[in-house]
Structures are given as structure tokens and as C-alpha cells.
């Protein structure tokens, strides 16, 4: 959880809208492509699957890959602080 619980609530409320929105957008683009080319359901079906895949990738990235404290991820073995010099040497 982050330091600001309102941010967590905002993320939680945005996830279903993002998922449904991505599915709707890609399905709509597939529908338009189907009408233009004349391949009735195939691009729309592919759009539904692509939208769902992108929605779940966004969900996983938001839940597991986003830094939770807002300061970014630290590399293992680093202190994360400034060491003084431009090349990392302390004076």
C-alpha cells in the first residue's frame, strides 16, 4: 500500500473501467475493420481478446510492477541516497 490511501482507492476504482474500456475500444476497432474488409466477426473477436490481454497486462503492471512508495524501485545492494560526487564517490 502507498502512503496515500486515496491513491490506492483511485487505482482500485479505475481498474474495471480501464479493462472494459480497452475491450470496448479494441472490439469497436475490430468491428470497423470487419465492416471495411468484409470479414464479419473475426477482427471483432480478435479485438475483444486483444483488449482483454492489454487490460490484464495493465492490471498486472499496476498491481505488481508499480513502485508502492512513489520513490521508484531501488536496485538490490544500493543505498538509494546521494553519495556526494557526480561519479558516485564520497569526498
Secondary structure, 3 states (H helix, E strand, C coil): CCCCHHHHHHHHHHHHHHHHHHHHHHHHHHHHHHHHHCCCCHHHHHHHHHHHHHHHHHHHHHHHHCCCCCCCCCCCCCCCCCCCCCCCCCC
